[in-house]
Amino acid sequence: MLNKKTGFTLIELLVVIVIIGLLASLVAPKFFGKLDDAKVQTAKAQIMMLSTTLDAFRLDVGRYPSTDEGLKVLWQKRNDEIRGFTGPYLPKKISEDPWGEVYNYTKESKNDNPYELFSFGPDNEAGGTGEGKDISIWD
Protein backbone atom coordinates (compact mmCIF):
# COMPACT_ATOMS: atom_id res chain seq x y z
CA MET A 1 0.00 0.00 0.00
CA LEU A 2 1.16 3.44 -0.80
CA ASN A 3 1.19 6.10 1.89
CA LYS A 4 -0.85 8.91 0.48
CA LYS A 5 -0.82 12.21 2.34
CA THR A 6 -3.85 14.41 2.00
CA GLY A 7 -4.10 18.10 2.78
CA PHE A 8 -4.11 21.52 1.22
CA THR A 9 -1.21 23.06 -0.56
CA LEU A 10 0.05 26.52 0.24
CA ILE A 11 -1.33 27.82 -3.07
CA GLU A 12 -4.81 26.49 -2.30
CA LEU A 13 -4.77 28.14 1.13
CA LEU A 14 -3.65 31.46 -0.35
CA VAL A 15 -6.45 31.36 -2.94
CA VAL A 16 -9.05 30.75 -0.21
CA ILE A 17 -7.64 33.61 1.91
CA VAL A 18 -7.78 35.98 -1.08
CA ILE A 19 -11.39 35.00 -1.80
CA ILE A 20 -12.37 35.57 1.84
CA GLY A 21 -10.61 38.94 1.77
CA LEU A 22 -12.50 40.00 -1.36
CA LEU A 23 -15.83 38.97 0.13
CA ALA A 24 -15.05 40.83 3.37
CA SER A 25 -14.16 43.99 1.45
CA LEU A 26 -17.56 43.88 -0.26
CA VAL A 27 -19.62 43.14 2.85
CA ALA A 28 -17.81 45.17 5.56
CA PRO A 29 -18.82 48.66 4.33
CA LYS A 30 -22.49 47.71 4.52
CA PHE A 31 -22.07 46.63 8.15
CA PHE A 32 -20.22 49.83 9.11
CA GLY A 33 -23.08 51.87 7.64
CA LYS A 34 -25.48 49.93 9.84
CA LEU A 35 -23.25 50.62 12.86
CA ASP A 36 -23.65 54.39 12.39
CA ASP A 37 -27.43 54.02 12.07
CA ALA A 38 -27.51 51.86 15.20
CA LYS A 39 -25.65 54.53 17.19
CA VAL A 40 -28.14 57.20 16.11
CA GLN A 41 -31.06 54.95 17.09
CA THR A 42 -29.39 54.18 20.44
CA ALA A 43 -28.95 57.90 21.13
CA LYS A 44 -32.61 58.56 20.29
CA ALA A 45 -33.75 55.74 22.58
CA GLN A 46 -31.55 56.94 25.44
CA ILE A 47 -32.78 60.51 25.05
CA MET A 48 -36.39 59.28 25.13
CA MET A 49 -35.65 57.27 28.29
CA LEU A 50 -33.95 60.26 29.94
CA SER A 51 -36.91 62.46 29.00
CA THR A 52 -39.36 59.99 30.54
CA THR A 53 -37.23 59.90 33.68
CA LEU A 54 -37.13 63.71 33.80
CA ASP A 55 -40.93 63.68 33.66
CA ALA A 56 -41.02 61.23 36.59
CA PHE A 57 -38.72 63.55 38.55
CA ARG A 58 -41.05 66.45 37.79
CA LEU A 59 -44.09 64.50 38.95
CA ASP A 60 -42.42 63.74 42.29
CA VAL A 61 -40.62 67.02 42.94
CA GLY A 62 -42.85 69.46 41.07
CA ARG A 63 -40.12 70.80 38.80
CA TYR A 64 -37.49 69.63 36.35
CA PRO A 65 -33.88 69.40 37.59
CA SER A 66 -31.95 72.64 37.46
CA THR A 67 -29.06 72.99 35.03
CA ASP A 68 -26.67 72.69 37.98
CA GLU A 69 -28.31 69.46 39.18
CA GLY A 70 -28.22 68.14 35.63
CA LEU A 71 -29.02 64.60 34.63
CA LYS A 72 -26.91 63.11 37.43
CA VAL A 73 -29.75 63.75 39.87
CA LEU A 74 -31.64 60.97 38.06
CA TRP A 75 -29.25 58.18 39.07
CA GLN A 76 -27.61 59.47 42.24
CA LYS A 77 -28.96 58.82 45.69
CA ARG A 78 -29.61 62.14 47.39
CA ASN A 79 -29.30 62.92 51.08
CA ASP A 80 -29.98 66.64 50.80
CA GLU A 81 -33.31 68.34 50.75
CA ILE A 82 -35.19 67.84 47.51
CA ARG A 83 -38.76 67.69 48.69
CA GLY A 84 -40.68 64.80 47.13
CA PHE A 85 -37.55 63.13 45.70
CA THR A 86 -38.01 59.34 45.54
CA GLY A 87 -34.98 58.56 43.37
CA PRO A 88 -32.74 57.35 42.05
CA TYR A 89 -34.89 57.19 38.94
CA LEU A 90 -32.40 55.24 36.84
CA PRO A 91 -30.59 52.08 37.98
CA LYS A 92 -27.31 53.16 36.42
CA LYS A 93 -25.58 56.20 35.00
CA ILE A 94 -26.43 57.16 31.43
CA SER A 95 -24.50 60.33 30.84
CA GLU A 96 -22.67 59.58 27.59
CA ASP A 97 -24.06 59.20 24.11
CA PRO A 98 -22.92 56.33 21.84
CA TRP A 99 -19.99 58.48 20.64
CA GLY A 100 -18.64 58.89 24.18
CA GLU A 101 -19.74 62.50 24.66
CA VAL A 102 -21.91 63.83 27.48
CA TYR A 103 -25.61 64.38 26.83
CA ASN A 104 -26.43 68.08 27.01
CA TYR A 105 -29.14 69.12 29.45
CA THR A 106 -30.20 72.64 30.41
CA LYS A 107 -33.29 73.77 32.25
CA GLU A 108 -33.39 76.94 30.17
CA SER A 109 -34.92 76.43 26.74
CA LYS A 110 -34.77 78.60 23.64
CA ASN A 111 -38.31 77.58 22.70
CA ASP A 112 -41.41 76.90 24.76
CA ASN A 113 -39.99 73.56 25.84
CA PRO A 114 -39.49 72.96 29.58
CA TYR A 115 -35.83 71.96 29.06
CA GLU A 116 -33.24 71.12 26.42
CA LEU A 117 -31.88 67.58 26.11
CA PHE A 118 -29.73 66.64 23.14
CA SER A 119 -26.60 65.02 21.75
CA PHE A 120 -24.35 66.72 19.21
CA GLY A 121 -24.34 63.43 17.28
CA PRO A 122 -21.45 61.79 15.45
CA ASP A 123 -19.70 65.04 14.52
CA ASN A 124 -19.77 66.36 18.13
CA GLU A 125 -20.51 69.89 16.90
CA ALA A 126 -23.55 72.08 17.40
CA GLY A 127 -26.00 72.15 14.52
CA GLY A 128 -25.31 70.21 11.41
CA THR A 129 -27.36 68.49 8.75
CA GLY A 130 -27.72 64.95 7.50
CA GLU A 131 -25.57 62.50 9.42
CA GLY A 132 -24.03 65.31 11.48
CA LYS A 133 -27.39 66.59 12.74
CA ASP A 134 -27.91 67.07 16.48
CA ILE A 135 -30.24 64.57 18.15
CA SER A 136 -32.80 66.29 20.37
CA ILE A 137 -35.83 65.20 22.35
CA TRP A 138 -37.89 67.86 20.63
CA ASP A 139 -37.17 66.77 17.03
C-alpha positions, 0 to 999 in steps of 0.5 A: 500500500502506498502512503498517500498524504492528503491536505491543502497546498500553500497555493490552495490556502492562499487562494481561499484567503484571497477570496475571503478577503475580497468577500469581506471587502464587499460586505464590511462597508455595509455593516459599518453603515449599519453601525452608524445608524444603530448609534443614532437609534441608540442615542434617540432611545436613550434621550427618550428614556432620559426624557421619561425619567425627567418627567417622573422627577417632575411628577415627584418634585414638582419641577425639572432638575436645574441645570446645575443638578443636571441629569446626574440627579436621576441616578444618584442617591440624594441625602440633601433636601429635595422635597418629594424626591423618591430617586434614584430614577435610573438604575445606572448612569447614562451620561454619555451618548454612543460616541462617548460624549456627554448628553447636554441638558439645560433647564433653560430652553430657547423655545417653549420647551421645559428643558433642552436635552440633546446630543451633538451626534457623530460630529460632536458639533452644534448644529449640522445636517444629514448624518451630522445633525444634532439629536434632540428630544424635541425633534 
